[in-house]
Each structure stands twice: as C-alpha cells, then as structure tokens.
Amino acid sequence: MSTRGSYELEGRELIAEAAGLRVQVLTLGPGQAVPWHRHTSITDTFFCLEGSVQITTRAPASEVILMPGDRASVPPPQPHHVAPADGARCRFLIVQGVGEYDYLSEE
C-alpha cells in the first residue's frame, strides 16, 4: 500500500496535516494528472483555485469540471482521476480525511 502516488506535479504545498486529515494545494501543469486511484477510508474534497479541474470517476462513472470557487467530493472507495479540464495549468486545494490516508493505484 502506498501513502503517496508516484506522479509528477508542478507544485505541492502542504497547508496542514494531523492524524486523519491533510490539506494541500496541488498545481497540475499542462499534460499532468493525478492518475486513477482510490482511497480505503478518506474522502477527497476538491476546491478549484485557478484554471479548470476535471474530476472523472468510475463505479459510478461521472465527470465534473470545477471552475474557480467550485468544489466537489469523491468518497471512498470510488476510483478517480484528476486533470486540468482544458489541458492547461490548474491549481486546487484538496482536503483529505477523515481517516487513515492511503493511495491505491487503479492504473
């Protein structure tokens, strides 16, 4: 079980981390993405800060595009993929919790 995926990001800023909760600002550059993965017990809550963020899920399949100020959540154990909606740069705040963090690849 991995605690962090191995994928490239333009930026990662840790805002806060405590037992069962983590808050970060992630920046994805052109062509970058958070690959398909899932979590056992935590919910990922996304807040778009800049650009447009596309969150795609499986089981059930859905796609949502966030613009600055929008938010969306992906509950466990739903597989999801995150990328800039327009292929350009995007930046978002992600709140992960409450529970033990894990990253299970779905690639």
C-alpha positions in Angstrom: 0.0 0.0 0.0 1.4 3.4 -1.0 0.9 6.5 1.1 1.6 8.8 -1.9 1.3 8.2 -5.6 4.3 8.5 -7.9 3.2 11.1 -10.4 4.6 14.5 -11.4 3.1 17.7 -10.2 4.0 21.3 -11.0 3.5 22.1 -7.3 2.5 20.7 -3.9 2.1 22.9 -0.9 1.2 21.2 2.4 -1.1 23.5 4.4 -1.9 21.3 7.4 -1.5 17.7 8.4 -2.8 15.9 11.5 -3.9 12.4 12.4 -6.7 11.6 10.0 -6.6 14.9 8.0 -4.4 16.5 5.3 -4.9 19.8 3.4 -2.7 20.6 0.4 -2.7 22.9 -2.6 -1.8 21.0 -5.8 -0.8 22.5 -9.1 -1.0 20.5 -12.3 0.8 21.8 -15.3 -0.1 21.1 -19.0 -0.3 17.4 -19.6 -0.1 16.4 -15.9 -2.7 14.5 -14.0 -3.3 12.6 -10.7 -3.6 9.1 -12.1 -6.5 6.7 -11.5 -6.6 5.8 -7.8 -8.8 5.3 -4.8 -8.7 5.5 -1.0 -9.9 3.0 1.5 -11.4 5.3 4.1 -10.9 9.0 3.3 -12.9 11.4 1.2 -11.1 13.8 -1.2 -12.8 17.2 -1.3 -11.5 19.5 -4.1 -11.8 23.3 -4.2 -10.7 24.8 -7.5 -8.5 27.9 -7.1 -7.2 28.6 -10.6 -7.9 27.2 -14.1 -10.4 24.4 -14.5 -10.2 21.0 -12.8 -11.7 17.8 -14.3 -12.6 15.0 -11.9 -13.5 11.7 -13.5 -14.8 8.8 -11.5 -15.6 5.1 -12.0 -18.3 3.0 -10.3 -20.3 5.0 -10.9 -18.9 6.8 -13.9 -19.1 10.6 -13.8 -17.2 13.7 -14.8 -17.3 17.1 -13.2 -15.5 20.2 -14.2 -14.7 22.7 -11.5 -14.1 26.4 -12.1 -12.6 28.7 -9.5 -14.8 28.7 -6.4 -16.4 25.4 -7.2 -16.0 22.3 -5.1 -16.7 18.5 -5.3 -16.0 15.4 -3.2 -15.1 11.9 -4.1 -16.0 9.4 -1.3 -14.1 6.2 -0.6 -13.6 3.7 -2.3 -14.6 5.4 -5.6 -11.7 5.4 -8.2 -11.0 8.8 -9.6 -8.6 10.7 -11.9 -7.9 14.5 -11.7 -6.5 16.7 -14.6 -6.8 20.2 -15.9 -10.1 20.3 -17.9 -8.6 22.3 -20.8 -5.1 20.7 -20.8 -3.6 23.8 -19.3 -2.5 24.6 -15.8 -4.8 24.3 -12.8 -4.5 24.7 -9.1 -6.8 23.3 -6.4 -7.0 22.9 -2.6 -7.6 19.3 -1.6 -8.9 18.2 1.9 -8.3 14.5 2.6 -10.0 12.9 5.6 -11.2 12.0 8.0 -9.3 8.7 8.4 -6.1 7.0 7.6 -4.6 8.2 4.2 -3.7 5.6 1.5 -3.3 5.8 -2.2 -4.3 2.6 -4.1 -3.5 2.8 -7.9 -6.2 1.9 -10.3 -3.9 2.1 -13.4 
